Amino acid sequence: MLELNNVRKTFNIGTINEKKALCGLNLHLNPGDFVTVIGGNGAGKSTMLNAVAGVWPIDEGEIIIDGVNVNKLCEDKRAKYLGRVFQDPMNGTAATMEIQENLAIAARRGSRRTLKWGISRKEKDEYRELLKILDLGLEDRMTAKVGLLSGGQRQALTLLMASIKKPKILLLDEHTAALDPKTAAKVLEISQKLIDENNLTAMMVTHNMKDAIAYGNRLVMMHEGRIIFDVSGEEKKKLTVDALIQKFSQTSGEEFSNDRALLN
């Protein structure tokens, strides 16, 4: 479903601030994979997600989504293949619009716009059923402005919007980092539920090693723009945080230094 082949990206080439962010990165995701991504500071985790999303062009290599080489597609053209949830809960929704209007925008992504009535009764019924999945009572508040919702509610709604068109790849970029622990756990639970029920292929960047172990069927560890550890199945389930830190030291030859990850 996703292939990253020898992907390279360097920022500020030829300057004192030159930074090699991705160094011949290779990663293949099978349909239905839910991959969690961890690594130290500056490992290239978010850079990889931005490369897939087309935020900027890569220097070398190829990115293939469901058999289509998307290297030459700009961010808006690539969006039809992707769903994305950002770290900031405020980024994925339109605050001044109603809950049902936000869902309608997401449901129409990639479709032709017409002058027919905005949201039909049938669509309202569909959105109400979708919102019930979240178990947050939002199905009874469909006309409420999204700006009135809490951060966790907005992030849950963003998840629903990102998955409503069943994208080829769902990208979760530290999407619980700005939430309190209880709300973050709820959003992660919803994430797993939506991925499973829609049989989505997903990639989640996180600094929380416990979450990286607990969620998904596969875990990859990045260091200096490359993947240095890739584990799945029963081996992943048996992992511990201490074992992950030890594995990092063995494969990278360095001490694991990431305050956010260690505090989590």
Secondary structure as the mmCIF struct_conf table of DSSP 4:
data_model
#
loop_
_struct_conf.conf_type_id
_struct_conf.id
_struct_conf.beg_label_comp_id
_struct_conf.beg_label_asym_id
_struct_conf.beg_label_seq_id
_struct_conf.end_label_comp_id
_struct_conf.end_label_asym_id
_struct_conf.end_label_seq_id
STRN STRN1 LEU A 2 PHE A 11
BEND BEND1 ASN A 12 ASN A 12
TURN_TY1_P TURN_TY1_P1 ILE A 13 GLY A 14
BEND BEND2 THR A 15 THR A 15
TURN_TY1_P TURN_TY1_P2 ILE A 16 ASN A 17
STRN STRN2 LYS A 19 LEU A 29
TURN_TY1_P TURN_TY1_P3 PRO A 31 GLY A 32
STRN STRN3 PHE A 34 GLY A 39
BEND BEND3 GLY A 40 GLY A 40
TURN_TY1_P TURN_TY1_P4 ASN A 41 GLY A 42
BEND BEND4 ALA A 43 GLY A 44
HELX_RH_AL_P HELX_RH_AL_P1 LYS A 45 ALA A 53
TURN_TY1_P TURN_TY1_P5 GLY A 54 GLY A 54
BEND BEND5 VAL A 55 TRP A 56
BEND BEND6 ASP A 59 ASP A 59
STRN STRN4 GLU A 60 ILE A 65
TURN_TY1_P TURN_TY1_P6 ASP A 66 GLY A 67
STRN STRN5 VAL A 68 ASN A 69
TURN_TY1_P TURN_TY1_P7 ASN A 71 LYS A 72
HELX_RH_AL_P HELX_RH_AL_P2 GLU A 75 ARG A 78
HELX_RH_3T_P HELX_RH_3T_P1 ALA A 79 TYR A 81
STRN STRN6 LEU A 82 VAL A 85
BEND BEND7 GLN A 87 ASP A 88
TURN_TY1_P TURN_TY1_P8 PRO A 89 MET A 90
BEND BEND8 ASN A 91 THR A 93
TURN_TY1_P TURN_TY1_P9 ALA A 95 THR A 96
BEND BEND9 MET A 97 MET A 97
STRN STRN7 GLU A 98 GLU A 98
HELX_RH_AL_P HELX_RH_AL_P3 ILE A 99 ALA A 107
TURN_TY1_P TURN_TY1_P10 ARG A 108 GLY A 110
BEND BEND10 SER A 111 SER A 111
HELX_LH_PP_P HELX_LH_PP_P1 ARG A 112 ARG A 113
BEND BEND11 LEU A 115 LYS A 116
BEND BEND12 GLY A 118 ILE A 119
HELX_RH_AL_P HELX_RH_AL_P4 ARG A 121 LYS A 132
TURN_TY1_P TURN_TY1_P11 ILE A 133 ASP A 135
BEND BEND13 LEU A 136 GLY A 137
HELX_RH_3T_P HELX_RH_3T_P2 LEU A 138 ASP A 140
TURN_TY1_P TURN_TY1_P12 MET A 142 THR A 143
BEND BEND14 ALA A 144 ALA A 144
STRN STRN8 LYS A 145 LYS A 145
HELX_RH_3T_P HELX_RH_3T_P3 VAL A 146 LEU A 148
BEND BEND15 LEU A 149 LEU A 149
HELX_RH_AL_P HELX_RH_AL_P5 GLY A 151 SER A 163
TURN_TY1_P TURN_TY1_P13 ILE A 164 LYS A 165
BEND BEND16 LYS A 168 LYS A 168
STRN STRN9 ILE A 169 ASP A 173
BEND BEND17 GLU A 174 GLU A 174
TURN_TY1_P TURN_TY1_P14 HIS A 175 ALA A 178
BEND BEND18 LEU A 179 LEU A 179
HELX_RH_AL_P HELX_RH_AL_P6 PRO A 181 ASN A 198
TURN_TY1_P TURN_TY1_P15 ASN A 199 ASN A 199
STRN STRN10 ALA A 202 VAL A 205
BEND BEND19 HIS A 207 HIS A 207
HELX_RH_AL_P HELX_RH_AL_P7 MET A 209 ALA A 214
BEND BEND20 TYR A 215 ASN A 217
STRN STRN11 ARG A 218 HIS A 223
TURN_TY1_P TURN_TY1_P16 GLU A 224 GLY A 225
STRN STRN12 ARG A 226 SER A 232
HELX_RH_AL_P HELX_RH_AL_P8 GLY A 233 LYS A 237
TURN_TY1_P TURN_TY1_P17 LYS A 238 LYS A 238
HELX_RH_AL_P HELX_RH_AL_P9 VAL A 241 SER A 252
BEND BEND21 GLY A 253 GLU A 254
HELX_RH_AL_P HELX_RH_AL_P10 ASP A 259 LEU A 263
#
